[in-house]
Amino acid sequence: MSVIYCTNENYSYNEFYIFSYFPRLLTKGIVRTMQKENQKQANRFTRIEKLLDFINENIDQPLSVEMLADKSCWSRWQLQRVFHLETGFNLAQYVRELKLSLAAERLLGSKHRVVDIALGLGFSSEVSFSRTFKNMFAHSPTAYRRRGQRLGLRTPIKLCSRVLDSFDLAARLLQIRIETRPEFTLHCTPGVISGLFSLTPNYQQQVPLIWSEFVDNLPKAEMLSVLDGSSSKVENIELIGVIGIIQAKDDIDAIPYWAGCTADALLGTTSLDTITVPAQEYAVIPFTGPIKQLEQVLAWLFSHWIPDSDYDSIDGYELEIYPANYDPEDSNSYMEYWLPIEPRS
């Protein structure tokens, strides 16, 4: 800011002007430097976007890091460094997992031979494909096909255009997983919310109240175990919010919501209800940040990702899955939103 409180009459006009102008000049210099850095980051980000599009459009072709480096105009080392910086993923692993996920879809959706699927996606042999496939999915291609469930599939990284105000460009890139979750029982507290597409949505107010009631209904020992992460089995504890879209009967202002936990220690707690959520296939949306910002990502999911994907959303039980020590206000907190889907026919 300018020096406007200088009252020393010994200063000449020129000296006063220098003193008042220099802070403005310094500020402008800092702003220009920040603008240049932001522009560099934006340009780098745009090049990564183009590379992601190229990978997605040519995923059935052999894609080596060397070839992608040539396409990106970076050296092999620079590309891998920048790709990891902007996406959080290792480039070679990202390409490999996309190929294997597409192979898994073809195993489940066609009667093509394993060798034909492998060669059709640029693998050198059925042996190398099967070994790599098992490393990712813990099942051989044949066993995966026999099981008939989508587990651990990766989809292409997409730009989340709803999160444009974030200075963290990596936060705008999302990779959605495709998972099948078996039937499970939730020990919970019920409530009712107005959803994202309601004319009068109240979920941001109601959901915390339902969770507070769940906490109040927990016996003290179980509350410490479930919520504070003090249990030796905390890694097996999931806090799950279940949104009963399938039970809403077209009334988006009265959607059932259950806040609860899968911990067996809560079995028989008389102050809690229990519901059984059937097995479903899901698109899994990773989210890091304050929970109030999740709605921006969900709006993008429904308006952009679903129409452009190979899946349709279906009425079912949507899930919000939180770790035991989740902090909804922390910008580093991680949770997942599970949306019921089915392959588009």
C-alpha positions, -999 to +999 in steps of 0.1 A: +000+000+000+012+036-005+029+056+022+003+082+030+011+089+066+046+104+061+045+139+077+083+146+078+084+180+061+121+175+053+112+151+025+112+166-010+083+159-033+104+135-054+114+116-022+078+113-011+068+101-046+095+074-045+084+063-011+047+061-021+053+046-055+078+019-046+053-003-027+028-001-056+056-010-080+067-039-058+031-051-056+027-050-093+059-069-097+047-096-074+014-098-092+031-100-126+053-127-114+024-147-100+005-142-133+034-155-152+037-185-130+000-192-132+002-189-170+031-214-171+011-238-149-020-233-171+000-240-203+016-271-188-019-282-176-033-277-211-006-299-226-013-326-201-051-324-210-042-329-247-020-358-238-048-374-217-071-371-247-045-387-270-041-416-246-078-421-243-083-420-281-055-444-288-057-467-258-060-498-280-026-490-295+009-496-281+017-465-260+052-463-248+065-435-226+090-426-254+062-422-279+041-401-256+071-380-248+074-372-285+038-363-287+040-340-257+072-322-267+088-330-234+117-353-228+109-387-214+120-376-179+103-343-180+070-358-191+069-384-163+077-357-138+051-332-151+024-359-155+029-370-119+029-335-107-004-326-124-023-358-120-007-377-091-003-408-113+027-426-127+023-423-165+032-459-175+010-472-147-019-450-157-018-462-193-014-499-182-044-497-158-066-481-185-057-509-209-064-536-183-097-520-173-108-519-209-097-556-212-118-564-181-148-547-197-143-568-229-140-600-209-173-593-192-191-579-222-180-601-251-171-637-259-137-628-275-108-650-267-083-638-241-055-638-266-076-616-290-084-591-263-047-590-253-034-584-288-062-560-296-050-537-268-014-537-278+000-564-255+028-584-270+015-618-259-013-635-239+013-646-213+025-610-205-011-598-206-024-625-182+005-618-158-001-581-158-039-585-155-036-607-124-012-583-108-039-556-110-071-576-104-058-605-083-075-629-107-065-643-141-085-631-171-104-663-172-113-663-135-123-626-137-147-634-166-161-664-147-167-642-116-187-617-137-182-586-115-166-553-122-139-548-096-112-522-096-118-508-131-102-474-139-117-448-162-099-420-180-089-390-160-113-361-168-112-324-162-138-315-136-149-282-151-170-273-121-139-268-099-125-239-119-118-216-089-092-239-074-056-228-076-046-265-073-050-276-109-045-313-099-078-310-079-096-304-112-085-338-126-106-368-114-102-405-122-134-425-114-132-462-105-158-488-113-164-512-084-189-539-074-197-539-037-214-569-021-244-567+001-237-552+036-256-544+068-254-509+082-261-500+119-275-466+115-297-436+124-324-427+098-334-393+084-349-375+054-332-350+032-340-329+001-315-338-026-291-320-049-318-314-076-345-303-053-358-267-056-352-264-019-322-286-011-315-290+026-290-318+026-261-296+037-281-288+069-298-321+074-270-346+069-248-332+097-279-334+120-285-370+112-248-378+118-250-360+151-280-381+161-261-412+151-232-402+174-256-394+202-271-429+198-238-446+202-227-461+235-196-442+248-172-470+242-183-477+207-184-439+199-147-436+209-139-467+188-158-457+157-152-420+156-119-413+172-100-441+156-089-456+189-100-491+181-072-516+171-095-525+142-101-490+130-089-499+095-119-521+092-143-494+103-163-475+076-186-446+083-212-447+055-240-424+046-267-442+025-290-422+002-321-442-006-329-428-040-347-460-049-370-455-020-378-418-027-407-426-050-399-396-073-401-372-044-367-355-044-378-335-013-381-366+008-351-389+002-343-414+030-308-410+044-291-433+069-259-424+088-241-453+102-213-478+104-206-514+094-187-522+126-198-556+140-193-541+175-225-522+170-246-553+164-274-554+189-272-517+199-309-510+206-306-473+199-297-479+162-316-492+132-302-516+107-306-517+070-293-541+043-279-525+012-279-550-017-250-557-040-245-531-066-221-518-093-208-483-086-189-454-101-166-443-073-158-406-071-128-397-050-131-363-032-105-343-012-116-311+005-143-296+027-174-316+022-195-286+013-176-284-020-187-320-029-219-308-046-198-290-073-182-323-082-215-342-082-231-316-104-202-321-129-206-359-125-242-359-136-240-332-162-207-342-179-191-374-168-221-397-170-233-385-205-197-389-218-190-423-202-200-459-211-223-461-181-258-450-170-267-440-135-296-460-120-319-457-090-304-475-061-286-467-029-259-440-032-231-442-007-209-416+011-179-435+026-157-418+052-127-429+072-131-433+110-115-399+118-130-378+090-130-340+094-156-324+071-140-290+073-104-301+065-092-292+030-071-324+031-099-348+042-106-376+018-139-394+012-156-413-017-191-410-032-204-443-047-230-438-075-250-469-087-244-475-124-249-501-151-231-505-184-248-486-213-263-510-238 
